[in-house]
Amino acid sequence: MKHLFTVLCLVLSLSCSKSDKDDEPAMQTPSSPVPESLRTGTWFTGTLSPISYYDRDGHHVGREYEAGREFTFDNNNGKGKMKFWQYIGLRTSSSCTTEHYTYKEGTIVFDGEIFTFYPVTGNFKTVKAGCSTGNGTTPRVAEGDDLEPFSFRWEIKILQGVPHLYTYEVDDVAHEKPVFVYEQVK
């Protein structure tokens, strides 16, 4: 299972690319230094559907759905930067496959146990294959509401010797209902 998550992580990293002009996101958005505990690697979470589809000959054609999200954090001259990737794949029993890729990059502010991500650039890509209509790839540049900041409460927990990044809604002060739990995968 861990190897499958590593493959999903690689797919996320390669599938949504940034443009040449985005090597350095505009540092006009707020930022603060990233804590050392978050700068050490890639943070990934993902899931696979328990339902799989097979063709008439019994060959596995894929799972009903699969999803992955990934964060990387870094400091640039004391200013926090974050990159975010997301992948969602859907498949029907007739082998129609739709994949959605998201990539965003920007600055980040840490205020105690809350971080706010300020995306400044990004892109989306939808890939459809094997469907009755609409097959192909549709890319789109992130703009307007796509680049709205978002905030989470956060904490690091060590599970079986591996750091995990827990994220919570901002109003979940007691950290009772994690939204996503990311494993550090280096």
Backbone as numpy.savetxt, mean C-alpha at the origin, in Angstrom:
# Nx Ny Nz CAx CAy CAz Cx Cy Cz
3.19 -19.06 2.95 2.37 -17.87 2.95 3.24 -16.62 2.95
4.35 -16.65 3.72 5.23 -15.49 3.78 5.83 -15.21 2.40
6.15 -16.28 1.64 6.70 -16.08 0.30 5.67 -15.43 -0.62
4.40 -15.77 -0.44 3.34 -15.18 -1.25 3.24 -13.68 -0.97
3.36 -13.29 0.30 3.33 -11.88 0.64 4.53 -11.15 0.06
5.69 -11.81 0.05 6.87 -11.20 -0.53 6.66 -10.97 -2.02
6.04 -11.92 -2.71 5.74 -11.76 -4.13 4.76 -10.61 -4.34
3.71 -10.54 -3.52 2.76 -9.42 -3.62 3.47 -8.10 -3.39
4.37 -8.07 -2.42 5.14 -6.86 -2.12 5.96 -6.44 -3.34
6.58 -7.39 -4.00 7.37 -7.10 -5.20 6.47 -6.59 -6.31
5.30 -7.20 -6.49 4.35 -6.75 -7.52 3.95 -5.30 -7.26
3.69 -4.98 -5.99 3.32 -3.60 -5.65 4.43 -2.64 -6.03
5.65 -2.99 -5.70 6.77 -2.09 -5.95 7.03 -1.87 -7.43
6.80 -2.88 -8.25 7.11 -2.78 -9.67 5.95 -2.28 -10.51
4.73 -2.41 -10.03 3.57 -2.16 -10.88 3.17 -0.70 -10.97
3.38 0.06 -9.96 3.06 1.49 -10.00 4.37 2.24 -9.95
4.69 2.87 -11.02 5.97 3.57 -11.07 5.76 5.05 -10.93
6.79 5.71 -10.46 6.71 7.16 -10.36 7.29 7.76 -11.63
6.92 8.99 -11.90 7.43 9.65 -13.09 8.81 10.22 -12.81
9.55 10.57 -13.87 10.90 11.10 -13.72 10.94 12.35 -12.86
9.92 13.19 -12.96 9.94 14.44 -12.22 9.64 14.24 -10.74
9.29 13.03 -10.33 8.89 12.79 -8.96 9.99 12.21 -8.09
11.25 12.31 -8.53 12.33 11.78 -7.72 12.38 12.46 -6.36
12.00 13.68 -6.29 12.01 14.44 -5.05 10.66 15.12 -4.89
9.77 14.57 -4.02 8.46 15.20 -3.89 8.59 16.63 -3.37
7.68 17.46 -3.78 7.70 18.86 -3.36 7.68 18.93 -1.85
8.65 19.58 -1.29 8.76 19.66 0.17 8.02 20.89 0.70
6.98 21.31 0.01 6.18 22.44 0.47 5.11 21.99 1.45
4.91 20.70 1.57 3.94 20.17 2.52 4.63 19.97 3.86
3.85 19.95 4.95 4.46 19.78 6.28 5.21 18.46 6.39
6.24 18.45 7.21 6.99 17.22 7.45 7.70 17.31 8.79
8.03 16.15 9.32 8.82 16.06 10.54 9.69 14.82 10.41
10.73 14.69 11.23 11.58 13.50 11.14 10.79 12.22 11.40
11.17 11.16 10.69 10.56 9.84 10.87 11.28 9.12 12.01
10.54 8.55 12.96 11.19 7.79 14.04 12.03 6.64 13.48
13.14 6.38 14.12 14.07 5.33 13.69 13.37 3.98 13.53
12.42 3.68 14.42 11.75 2.37 14.39 10.96 2.14 13.10
10.60 3.20 12.38 9.85 3.06 11.13 10.74 3.13 9.90
11.93 3.67 10.03 12.81 3.85 8.87 13.54 2.57 8.49
13.42 1.54 9.26 14.21 0.34 9.04 13.43 -0.70 8.24
13.20 -0.44 6.98 12.60 -1.46 6.13 11.29 -1.06 5.51
10.65 -2.06 4.96 9.37 -1.92 4.28 8.30 -2.53 5.17
7.15 -1.87 5.22 6.03 -2.33 6.04 4.93 -2.81 5.10
4.55 -4.09 5.22 3.62 -4.71 4.28 2.49 -5.42 5.00
1.29 -5.34 4.42 0.16 -6.16 4.85 -0.55 -6.65 3.61
-1.10 -7.84 3.69 -1.80 -8.38 2.53 -2.71 -9.52 2.93
-3.59 -9.86 2.02 -4.52 -10.95 2.26 -4.85 -11.64 0.95
-5.21 -12.90 1.05 -5.63 -13.68 -0.10 -6.99 -14.29 0.20
-7.82 -14.38 -0.81 -9.13 -14.99 -0.66 -9.00 -16.49 -0.40
-9.87 -17.03 0.46 -9.88 -18.48 0.63 -10.54 -19.19 -0.54
-11.19 -18.43 -1.42 -11.88 -19.02 -2.58 -10.96 -18.96 -3.79
-10.81 -20.08 -4.48 -10.01 -20.14 -5.70 -10.89 -20.62 -6.84
-10.49 -20.25 -8.06 -11.22 -20.69 -9.25 -10.34 -21.62 -10.06
-10.99 -22.60 -10.69 -10.32 -23.59 -11.52 -11.02 -23.66 -12.88
-10.24 -23.96 -13.93 -10.86 -24.11 -15.24 -11.47 -25.51 -15.37
-12.06 -25.78 -16.53 -12.74 -27.07 -16.74 -11.80 -28.26 -16.64
-10.52 -28.02 -16.87 -9.54 -29.10 -16.80 -8.93 -29.26 -15.41
-9.42 -28.48 -14.46 -8.94 -28.59 -13.09 -7.70 -27.76 -12.79
-7.29 -26.89 -13.71 -6.12 -26.04 -13.48 -6.53 -24.80 -12.68
-5.72 -24.48 -11.70 -5.98 -23.31 -10.87 -5.79 -22.05 -11.71
-6.81 -21.17 -11.76 -6.70 -19.94 -12.54 -6.55 -18.71 -11.65
-6.74 -18.86 -10.36 -6.52 -17.73 -9.46 -7.49 -17.67 -8.31
-7.20 -16.78 -7.41 -8.05 -16.56 -6.25 -9.12 -15.52 -6.56
-10.18 -15.54 -5.77 -11.26 -14.58 -5.96 -10.77 -13.15 -5.77
-9.94 -12.94 -4.76 -9.36 -11.61 -4.56 -8.01 -11.75 -3.86
-7.21 -10.70 -4.00 -5.95 -10.58 -3.29 -5.69 -9.10 -3.11
-5.03 -8.75 -2.03 -4.79 -7.34 -1.75 -3.49 -7.18 -0.99
-2.84 -6.06 -1.20 -1.62 -5.75 -0.48 -1.44 -4.25 -0.35
-0.86 -3.84 0.77 -0.54 -2.43 1.02 0.87 -2.38 1.57
1.58 -1.30 1.24 2.97 -1.19 1.65 3.32 0.26 1.92
4.09 0.48 2.99 4.64 1.79 3.33 6.16 1.68 3.37
6.85 2.72 2.95 8.26 2.91 3.28 8.40 4.33 3.80
9.27 4.50 4.78 9.50 5.80 5.40 10.98 6.14 5.28
11.28 7.44 5.16 12.66 7.87 5.07 12.75 9.32 5.52
13.95 9.75 5.83 14.21 11.16 6.13 15.07 11.74 5.02
14.77 12.97 4.65 15.54 13.70 3.65 15.88 15.04 4.28
17.12 15.19 4.72 17.55 16.41 5.41 16.64 16.74 6.59
16.29 15.71 7.36 15.46 15.91 8.55 13.97 16.01 8.27
13.57 15.90 7.01 12.15 15.96 6.66 11.66 14.56 6.32
10.54 14.19 6.93 10.00 12.85 6.73 9.35 12.69 5.37
9.67 11.56 4.73 9.06 11.20 3.44 8.41 9.84 3.59
7.35 9.62 2.83 6.68 8.33 2.86 6.27 7.96 1.44
6.35 6.66 1.14 5.85 6.12 -0.12 4.80 5.07 0.23
3.74 5.04 -0.56 2.62 4.14 -0.30 2.25 3.43 -1.60
2.12 2.11 -1.52 1.65 1.31 -2.65 0.45 0.50 -2.18
-0.48 0.28 -3.11 -1.62 -0.59 -2.81 -1.98 -1.38 -4.06
-2.34 -2.65 -3.85 -2.76 -3.52 -4.95 -4.04 -4.23 -4.52
-5.03 -4.26 -5.40 -6.25 -5.03 -5.18 -6.53 -5.79 -6.47
-6.63 -7.10 -6.38 -6.92 -7.93 -7.54 -8.22 -8.69 -7.32
-9.08 -8.68 -8.33 -10.38 -9.35 -8.26 -10.52 -10.28 -9.46
-11.14 -11.44 -9.25 -11.33 -12.41 -10.33 -12.73 -13.00 -10.19
-13.39 -13.20 -11.33 -14.71 -13.84 -11.32 -14.57 -15.30 -11.73
-15.64 -16.05 -11.59 -15.62 -17.46 -11.97 -15.42 -17.64 -13.47
-15.67 -16.60 -14.26 -15.45 -16.68 -15.71 -14.05 -16.18 -16.09
-13.17 -16.03 -15.11 -11.77 -15.62 -15.30 -11.59 -14.17 -15.73
-12.58 -13.33 -15.50 -12.41 -11.89 -15.71 -11.58 -11.38 -14.54
-10.44 -10.78 -14.84 -9.52 -10.29 -13.82 -9.43 -8.78 -13.88
-9.58 -8.13 -12.73 -9.40 -6.69 -12.63 -8.38 -6.43 -11.53
-7.34 -5.66 -11.86 -6.30 -5.32 -10.89 -6.23 -3.80 -10.77
-6.17 -3.32 -9.53 -6.06 -1.88 -9.25 -4.75 -1.63 -8.52
-3.95 -0.72 -9.05 -2.66 -0.36 -8.45 -2.70 1.12 -8.05
-2.16 1.42 -6.89 -2.07 2.80 -6.40 -0.65 3.05 -5.93
-0.12 4.21 -6.27 1.19 4.65 -5.77 1.06 6.11 -5.36
1.53 6.44 -4.16 1.57 7.83 -3.71 2.87 8.07 -2.97
3.37 9.29 -3.10 4.59 9.68 -2.43 4.41 11.09 -1.89
4.97 11.35 -0.72 4.85 12.68 -0.15 5.61 12.81 1.15
5.16 13.76 1.94 5.81 14.03 3.23 4.92 13.51 4.35
5.51 13.43 5.54 4.78 12.88 6.68 5.13 13.67 7.93
4.12 13.85 8.78 4.31 14.53 10.06 3.95 13.55 11.17
4.84 13.42 12.14 4.59 12.62 13.33 4.33 13.56 14.49
3.17 13.38 15.12 2.79 14.17 16.28 2.40 13.18 17.37
3.38 12.75 18.15 3.12 11.72 19.16 2.76 10.42 18.48
1.61 9.87 18.84 1.19 8.59 18.26 0.30 8.75 17.03
0.28 9.93 16.43 -0.49 10.17 15.20 0.48 10.57 14.10
0.31 9.94 12.92 1.05 10.43 11.77 0.05 10.87 10.71
0.45 11.90 9.96 -0.36 12.41 8.85 0.50 12.38 7.59
-0.01 11.71 6.58 0.66 11.60 5.28 0.10 12.66 4.35
1.00 13.45 3.74 0.64 14.50 2.79 1.13 14.09 1.41
0.31 13.36 0.63 0.76 12.96 -0.70 0.94 14.18 -1.60
2.00 14.18 -2.39 2.24 15.27 -3.33 2.26 14.78 -4.78
2.39 13.49 -4.97 2.40 12.91 -6.31 1.90 11.48 -6.22
1.46 10.96 -7.33 1.01 9.58 -7.34 0.38 9.21 -8.66
0.03 7.93 -8.76 -0.66 7.47 -9.95 -1.47 6.22 -9.63
-2.37 5.93 -10.54 -3.25 4.77 -10.43 -3.19 4.02 -11.75
-3.43 2.72 -11.68 -3.49 1.93 -12.90 -4.52 0.83 -12.67
-5.41 0.65 -13.64 -6.37 -0.45 -13.62 -6.08 -1.33 -14.82
-5.99 -2.63 -14.57 -5.73 -3.60 -15.63 -6.87 -4.60 -15.63
-7.53 -4.75 -16.79 -8.61 -5.74 -16.93 -8.22 -6.73 -18.02
-8.46 -8.01 -17.75 -8.14 -9.06 -18.73 -9.17 -10.18 -18.62
-9.50 -10.77 -19.75 -10.41 -11.91 -19.77 -11.85 -11.55 -19.52
-12.19 -10.27 -19.59 -13.56 -9.81 -19.32 -14.31 -9.66 -20.65
-15.62 -9.65 -20.59 -16.40 -9.54 -21.82 -16.25 -8.16 -22.46
-15.99 -7.12 -21.66 -15.76 -5.77 -22.20 -14.73 -5.05 -21.34
-14.15 -4.01 -21.90 -13.27 -3.13 -21.13 -11.89 -3.66 -20.83
-11.40 -4.66 -21.57 -10.06 -5.18 -21.32 -9.01 -4.13 -21.66
-7.88 -4.18 -20.97 -6.79 -3.26 -21.24 -6.30 -2.61 -19.96
-5.41 -1.63 -20.14 -4.80 -0.92 -19.03 -5.22 0.54 -19.07
-5.63 1.06 -17.91 -6.04 2.46 -17.81 -5.21 3.14 -16.73
-4.21 3.93 -17.13 -3.43 4.68 -16.13 -4.06 6.04 -15.86
-3.79 6.58 -14.67 -4.29 7.91 -14.32 -3.35 8.54 -13.30
-3.05 9.81 -13.47 -2.20 10.55 -12.54 -3.07 11.02 -11.37
-2.54 10.91 -10.16 -3.26 11.39 -8.97 -3.29 12.91 -8.97
-4.47 13.46 -8.67 -4.62 14.91 -8.59 -5.81 15.25 -7.71
-5.92 16.49 -7.30 -7.06 16.95 -6.51 -7.29 16.13 -5.25
-8.51 15.60 -5.11 -8.89 14.82 -3.92 -8.05 13.56 -3.73
-7.44 13.06 -4.81 -6.57 11.88 -4.70 -5.39 12.14 -3.76
-5.02 13.42 -3.64 -3.84 13.78 -2.86 -4.20 14.40 -1.51
-5.40 14.11 -1.01 -5.81 14.60 0.31 -4.98 13.90 1.39
-4.53 14.64 2.40 -3.80 14.02 3.51 -4.68 13.03 4.27
-4.06 12.03 4.89 -4.79 11.14 5.78 -3.93 10.86 7.01
-4.63 10.59 8.13 -3.96 10.40 9.42 -4.36 9.08 10.05
-3.42 8.52 10.82 -3.66 7.32 11.62 -2.93 7.46 12.95
-3.47 6.84 13.98 -2.69 6.57 15.18 -1.82 5.38 14.84
-0.69 5.25 15.52 0.21 4.14 15.22 0.95 3.68 16.45
1.40 2.43 16.40 2.30 1.89 17.40 3.01 0.68 16.81
4.18 0.38 17.35 4.95 -0.80 16.94 4.78 -1.86 18.01
4.44 -3.08 17.58 4.37 -4.23 18.48 5.29 -5.30 17.90
5.94 -6.03 18.79 6.82 -7.13 18.37 6.03 -8.43 18.53
5.83 -9.14 17.41 5.13 -10.42 17.43 6.09 -11.49 16.91
6.37 -12.47 17.72 7.29 -13.56 17.38 8.62 -13.02 16.87
9.10 -11.96 17.52 10.40 -11.38 17.19 10.41 -10.45 15.98
9.25 -10.21 15.36 9.17 -9.38 14.16 8.37 -8.11 14.46
8.91 -6.92 14.13 8.16 -5.69 14.35 6.92 -5.61 13.44
5.82 -5.14 14.01 4.57 -4.92 13.27 4.10 -3.49 13.54
3.70 -2.81 12.49 3.15 -1.46 12.58 1.64 -1.56 12.62
1.06 -1.20 13.75 -0.40 -1.18 13.91 -0.89 0.23 13.62
-1.92 0.35 12.76 -2.52 1.65 12.50 -3.98 1.62 12.96
-4.43 2.76 13.48 -5.78 2.89 14.03 -6.39 4.20 13.54
-7.72 4.25 13.52 -8.39 5.52 13.25 -7.95 6.53 14.31
-7.94 7.80 13.96 -7.47 8.84 14.88 -8.30 8.88 16.16
-9.60 8.60 16.07 -10.44 8.66 17.28 -10.36 7.39 18.13
-9.59 6.38 17.73 -9.40 5.16 18.51 -8.23 5.36 19.49
-8.45 6.20 20.48 -7.40 6.58 21.43 -6.89 5.37 22.21
-7.75 4.40 22.48 -7.36 3.22 23.27 -6.71 2.12 22.43
-6.56 2.34 21.13 -5.95 1.34 20.23 -6.67 0.00 20.33
-7.98 0.01 20.17 -8.77 -1.21 20.30 -9.08 -1.90 18.98
-9.15 -1.15 17.88 -9.55 -1.73 16.60 -8.56 -1.34 15.50
-7.52 -2.13 15.29 -6.55 -1.79 14.24 -7.23 -1.75 12.87
-6.84 -0.76 12.07 -7.33 -0.67 10.69 -6.50 -1.62 9.82
-5.17 -1.50 9.94 -4.24 -2.38 9.23 -3.10 -2.72 10.17
-2.55 -3.91 10.00 -1.36 -4.33 10.73 -0.32 -4.70 9.67
0.79 -3.97 9.65 1.85 -4.16 8.66 3.01 -4.89 9.30
3.56 -5.85 8.59 4.74 -6.57 9.06 5.98 -5.95 8.41
7.03 -5.82 9.19 8.28 -5.32 8.63 8.91 -6.45 7.81
9.09 -6.20 6.50 9.61 -7.25 5.62 10.97 -6.91 5.03
11.56 -5.83 5.43 12.90 -5.36 5.00 12.88 -5.01 3.57
